[in-house]
Amino acid sequence: MSSELDTTFDPAAIEAKWYAHWEETGAFRPERPDAEPYTIVNPPPNVTGSLHIGHALDNTLQDIVIRYERLRGKDALWVVGTDHAGIATQMVVERQMEARQDKRTNYSREEFVDKVWEWKEESGGTITRQLRRLGCSMDWSREQFTMDEHFTKAVLKVFVDLYNDGLLYRDKRLVNWDPKLKTAISDLEVETQDVKGGFWTFIYPLADGSGDIRVSTTRPETMLADMAVAVHPEDDRYKDLIARGAKVKLPITGREIPIVADEHADPELGSGAVKITPGHDFNDFDVGKRAGIAASEMLNMLDAEARVCQTADGLVPDELIGLDRFDARKRVVEMLKESGHLVPHVAKTKKGEEQELDAEPRTIPTPFGDRGGVPIEPWLTDQWYVDAAELAKKPIAAVKSGEIDIVPSSWEKTFFNWMENIQPWCVSRQLWWGHRIPAWYDESGKAYVAMTEDEAQAQAGNGVALRRDEDVLDTWFSSALWPFATLGWPEGEANTPPSAHPEPVEGSSFTSSAASEEKGSPSTSSGRAVSLYEKHYPNNLLISGFDILFFWDARMMMAGYYNTGQAPWPKLYLHGLVRAADGQKMSKSKGNVVDPLGLIDQYGADALRFFMAAMESQGRDIKMDNKRVEGYRNFATKLWNATRFCQSYGIGASDTIKAPPARLAANQWIIGEVQQTVAALDAAMADLRFDTAASTIYHFTWDRFCDWYLELIKPVLQSDEAIPAQDETKAVAGWALDQILVMLHPFMPFITEELWHAQGNRSYDLILAKWPDPRAEVSKDATDAIDWTIALTTATRGARNELGISPGEKLAAYVANPSDVAQRVLDRSAAAIERLARLSPVTVSEAPAGAAMQVTAGDDVFVVPLEGVIDIEAERARLQKALAASQKEAGSLQGRLGNANFVERAKPEAVEKARDDLAHHQAEAARLEAALARLG
């Protein structure tokens, strides 16, 4: 028996109830040992994180896929977990300590790590609770954490294996150093910001006193560690200096440095001479190496906090030692000015007068650490590196061959450009929280890499004192193992899934997709237990934001091929960003960040999820639009009310997957529509066209079922005589509604589960139902007749609206040469035409002369006389006035958009709005022209 629904749909009343039920009954991972596996992993959010709008998009798309595959009977596993987020988590804990006037260094490393674990247990589950609110059907019974014991073992194994294979090594190189966090960070964690600065020019005297050379820089303080001046080898101004091995004598330090020939110097810029500080600039590092300066000989003039320290040759003046880099910059400029080695910049004031400045003012793109929020410093340190170029070879070949499919393919060019020019990957971080590097050093500094200290000691020999590396691994090093280490690699433990769900009633033809599966652990044909890793790796798909293509996705490819010999997944789907309504990127500083939890509170999780799916068009960003979210809440309400309508006529749950027998045209038509919708949905999901899939089920539900089918069957349901027809119609209507609930479930899981159970006593939950399989043949004559009736009604209603004719007013109509389908409908369903299109009588003949409008259905043209229905001339005048206004506005907008200055200089959102307005006015003009044409 069905349960009567409340008159009002309230998402909050059902969401928590159903999620708790699903999780408690193990519905997210039913026992399906013999079923085809389908596996995805979530991009593990930081354990410090909370749900933002990007997470909402990313996880909604993943949940749609996993619910869809679960409904199709797969052994669907969605691996869930969080990342230990080394930098972010250590920052959170240290900030809390600072608030208590405490600090990390008051504790031993072990004590501090214990405090981080305490924080993780108490506060680290925020985002996982929020993912539940979104409806994510993840396998929480196997929730992972990148610092779990089994995962840590996998991480250490990979480090040791890479080292033993010569693909991981220690080297002295420049890194991006964050002076606030006092750790190296990757290129991908650097954000470039425009900063107002200067361009200073210095005089460097030649060491032999024969002249000088001029150099310019945006970082004057680095001259304290200059080791060369570079000039282009073809620059005639300096060929003599190169030939005689000339040197310059640096002001302040007195260090003598060579003038070297290198194509890095551009003769067209400034003096053509460039100061080279290989220990503090990435380009200079390469120039220095080409000039024969070993990394071990490069001078370092800054400490870990970016304060000036003494260089190896001891030539930095004492007054500069300990100064912050920017304070040192000011003092160095002052000292060069005092000694006469600063060349002033001559500028003109607004009045045209000349004035001397210490430097040419410039806006300088400056790298900042995305976490520390301060300018990063290129810093020469000893770090651990992975030979990323070697590991990138197989992923590059896989994408080129199609073994890995990147969707949309437009991202392939970006992928190849980065991977084919990839640099060594610095994987060590100067933190306490994270996977500690498994390397031990003897007194000479020789490294012994091993899984345990005992193994390292065995390598070094008894009695050799060892100290462990203080650093931890880059967070992305461990998360690169996510697709396989979460499944038990390398140990490959046996799969022990959670308990099964209640069995459906035996004999029911509409059974749970888990119903026919034998319970127990999966096994091979030989009876051997199959591990979770063996069954679910490689994964089937990865869904990720394009912004972590290189942070995570590419690194998973490298780790997958190196550690398992296989791609981690055959397909990578990259979605766009969710932007503010005006197209701008969301940021806290702009105040345009949207809280997905607030949207869930206001509209419900189903509405937000459907918005995300409907707007996700491959390769495009999504503009946030609360009105659209509200519209999908209205869609849910429409379905709710349609179900209440069905209940009011005794239409309840179906007991069959196969379509019920149907004789009436309307019932055959809706069965055919279900078949077409299932096929269209399957095609869209196969192509990962989430927008197409959402649009397909939306229009079938709203347009075909709610607006047309329920309207078409009302006379049958309300009849006191047509009992057989009523029984058939109730069976078909209940079946069709069930198909909607199943097809819509991946997008809107909460309302569909609620309505599923409201329609009758079910022996299983909707989440475990079977995907639609109508298996029915329908009469083309019947479906053509319904389609024709709908087309005529739609056209007539549109024409009435354009001309301001009351929807309820009956209009006479004439059709001269009706088609076969038109004649059949007129003969058999004149009452339906009168009720739906409000056309009565319909005469098969030529229309009388006079003003009239024309409406079409297929190839049939109906003429509807308008004399006495409306004031023809007044209506024509109104339409002409509105048309002129729309045409004028469209012309103005076309002119603006045709102006290159506007398109290139205006804000992107202003240009896009103009285009949207133009499209609106062009469409309105076309509509008004059609209305005028109807008047004759």
Secondary structure, 3 states (H helix, E strand, C coil): CCCCCCCCCCHHHHHHHHHHHHHHCCCCCCCCCCCCEEEEECCCCECCCCCCHHHHHHHHHHHHHHHHHHHCCCEEEEECEEECCHHHHHHHHHHHHHHCCCCHHHCCHHHHHHHHHHHHHHHCCHHHHHHHHHCCCCCHHHCEECCCHHHHHHHHHHHHHHHHCCCEEEEEEEEEEECCCCEEECHHHEEEEEEEEEEEEEEEEECCCCCEEEEEECCHHHHHHCCEEEECCCCHHHHHHHHCCCEEECCCCCCEEEEEECCCCCCCCCCCEEEECCCCCHHHHHHHHHCCCCHHHCCCCECCCCEECCCCCCCCCHHHCCCEHHHHHHHHHHHHHHCCCEECEEEECCCCCEEEECCEEEEEEEEEECCCCCECEEEEEEEEEECHHHHCHHHHHHHHHCCCEEECHHHHHHHHHHHCCCCCEECEECCCCCCECCEEECCCCCEEECCCHHHHHHHHCCCCCCEECCCEECHHHHHCCHHHHCCCCCCCCECCCCCCCCCCCCCCCCCCCCCCCCCCCCECCCCCECEHHHHHCCCCEEEEEHHHHHHHHHHHHHHHHHHHCCCCCCEEEEECCEECCCCCCCCCCCCCCCCHHHHHHHHCHHHHHHHHHHHCCCCCCEECCHHHHHHHHHHHHHHHHHHHHHHHCCCCCCCCCCCCCCCCHHHHHHHHHHHHHHHHHHHHHHCCCHHHHHHHHHHHHHHHHHHHHHHHHHHHHHCCCCHHHHHHHHHHHHHHHHHHHHHHCCCCHHHHHHHHHHCCCCCCCHHHCCCCCCCCCCCHHHHHHHHHHHHHHHHHHHHHHHHCCCCCCCEEEECCCCCHHHHHHHHHCHHHHHHHHCEEEEECCCCCCCCEEEEEECCEEEEEECCCCCCHHHHHHHHHHHHHHHHHHHHHHHHHHCCHHHHHHCCHHHHHHHHHHHHHHHHHHHHHHHHHHHHC
